[in-house]
Amino acid sequence: MLTRANISDCNLDNRDMLREVTVKIGLERIDMQKGITVEALLDSGTTGGLVMSLEFARKQGFRLKKIERPIYIRNMDEILNKERLIEYTVEVNIYYQGHRGRMEINIIEDQKWNVILGMLWLACYNPEIN
């Protein structure tokens, strides 16, 4: 059991607690089999598999697929964010630590990271992270 006493043994300060954890992954466009390497944010609080920024998807030439019914995003407090919708996806091959898989990535406008890996991705790939 993790207690306050043994947490203090971890030698962490506030800067360590705020550090963002990233991994390098390979993404391949399905239509051209053109691959790129990208630094992706790991976010165990994101319930979806993968999220890509709209700006990044366009810059890299990914083919956007309009979804039939837009998906509302929930904020961290579980309230629906009606200003930001998922309206597009892209299909890619993703490469990580010798694994390859085809996945559909949700596209979101105006986000800080090019790619975010959420819980579904973490559950599928179960990466070893140091």
C-alpha positions in Angstrom: 0.0 0.0 0.0 1.3 3.4 -0.9 1.3 5.7 2.1 2.4 9.3 2.6 5.6 8.0 4.4 6.8 5.8 1.5 5.8 8.4 -1.1 8.3 10.8 0.5 11.0 8.1 0.0 10.6 8.5 -3.8 12.7 11.6 -3.8 10.3 13.6 -6.0 9.8 17.4 -6.0 6.9 19.3 -7.6 8.8 19.6 -10.9 8.9 15.8 -11.2 5.2 15.6 -10.6 4.4 18.0 -13.4 6.6 16.4 -16.0 4.8 15.2 -19.2 5.6 11.7 -20.3 6.1 11.1 -24.0 7.1 8.3 -26.3 8.3 8.2 -29.9 6.0 6.3 -32.2 5.8 5.7 -35.9 2.8 6.7 -37.9 2.2 5.6 -41.5 -0.3 7.0 -43.9 -2.5 4.2 -45.3 -2.9 5.7 -48.7 0.8 6.3 -49.4 2.6 4.1 -47.0 4.6 7.1 -46.0 5.9 7.0 -42.4 6.9 9.6 -39.9 8.2 9.5 -36.3 6.3 11.7 -33.8 6.7 12.4 -30.1 3.3 11.5 -28.5 2.0 12.4 -25.1 0.9 9.6 -22.8 -2.3 10.5 -21.1 -3.9 7.8 -19.0 -6.8 10.2 -18.3 -7.8 10.2 -22.0 -10.4 7.4 -22.3 -10.0 7.1 -26.1 -7.2 5.4 -27.9 -5.5 8.1 -29.9 -6.1 11.8 -30.6 -4.3 13.8 -33.3 -4.3 17.6 -33.8 -6.2 18.8 -36.9 -3.3 21.1 -37.8 -0.8 18.3 -37.6 -3.0 15.9 -39.7 -3.4 18.5 -42.4 0.3 19.4 -42.4 1.3 15.7 -42.7 -1.2 15.1 -45.5 -3.4 12.5 -43.7 -6.7 11.8 -45.4 -9.5 13.1 -43.1 -12.6 11.1 -42.9 -15.8 13.0 -41.8 -17.7 11.0 -39.2 -21.5 10.8 -39.4 -22.3 12.0 -35.9 -19.8 14.4 -34.2 -18.5 13.3 -30.8 -18.6 15.7 -27.8 -15.4 15.8 -25.7 -15.6 15.7 -22.0 -13.5 17.9 -19.9 -11.5 16.6 -16.9 -14.5 17.4 -14.7 -16.7 15.2 -16.9 -18.7 18.1 -18.2 -19.4 18.1 -22.0 -17.3 20.6 -23.9 -19.8 21.8 -26.6 -17.3 24.1 -28.2 -14.9 21.3 -29.2 -16.2 18.3 -31.2 -14.5 15.3 -32.9 -15.7 15.6 -36.5 -13.0 13.7 -38.3 -10.8 10.6 -38.0 -7.8 9.3 -39.8 -6.7 5.7 -40.3 -3.0 5.0 -39.8 -0.6 2.2 -39.1 1.1 2.8 -35.8 4.5 1.4 -34.9 5.8 1.1 -31.3 8.5 -1.3 -29.9 8.3 -3.8 -32.7 4.5 -3.8 -32.8 2.4 -2.7 -35.7 -1.4 -2.0 -35.7 -3.9 -0.2 -37.8 -5.9 2.3 -35.8 -8.4 5.1 -36.3 -7.4 8.3 -34.7 -9.8 11.0 -33.5 -9.0 14.5 -34.8 -9.3 17.6 -32.5 -8.6 21.2 -33.4 -6.3 23.5 -31.4 -4.5 21.1 -29.1 -1.0 21.5 -27.8 0.3 18.0 -28.7 0.4 16.5 -32.3 -0.6 13.1 -31.0 -2.0 11.9 -27.6 -2.1 8.3 -26.6 -4.9 7.4 -24.3 -6.1 4.5 -22.1 -7.2 2.3 -25.0 -3.8 2.5 -26.7 -2.1 1.9 -23.3 -4.2 -1.2 -22.7 -3.6 -2.6 -26.2 0.2 -2.0 -26.3 1.0 -2.2 -22.6 4.3 -0.4 -23.2 7.3 -0.6 -20.9 8.0 3.0 -19.9 11.0 4.0 -17.9 
